[in-house]
Amino acid sequence: MIDIIKKSLLTIVSSERSGQGDLISALKQLDNILEEHGAELDARLRHFLQNRSYEKALLWIEGETPQKGLSLIHISEPTRRRGRAYAVL
């Protein structure tokens, strides 16, 4: 499951190179994983995914320690619901 999460996160953080369809698909996949397997995930990873701190989640998966504060990539819930996803910098 971690490999699927990582692939989705890489699609999201490199959204400039991904198509909008790929980005939306990656977001939906992470939402589905959270809904179906959230309780099985590490608490910190779950926190990052629930708060849409995708860059921090990717850093955590790669064994790094994410810094506290704003993440560079964050997809807002209202924007995501409209079927569009924008990186808020």
Stockholm file with secondary structure:
# STOCKHOLM 1.0

chainA/1-89         MIDIIKKSLLTIVSSERSGQGDLISALKQLDNILEEHGAELDARLRHFLQNRSYEKALLWIEGETPQKGLSLIHISEPTRRRGRAYAVL
#=GR chainA/1-89 SS CHHHHHHHHHHHHTTTTSCHHHHHHHHHHHHHHHHHHGGGSCHHHHHHHHTTBHHHHHHHHTTCCCCSSCCSCBCCHHHHHTTCCCCCC
#=GC SS_cons        CHHHHHHHHHHHHTTTTSCHHHHHHHHHHHHHHHHHHGGGSCHHHHHHHHTTBHHHHHHHHTTCCCCSSCCSCBCCHHHHHTTCCCCCC
//
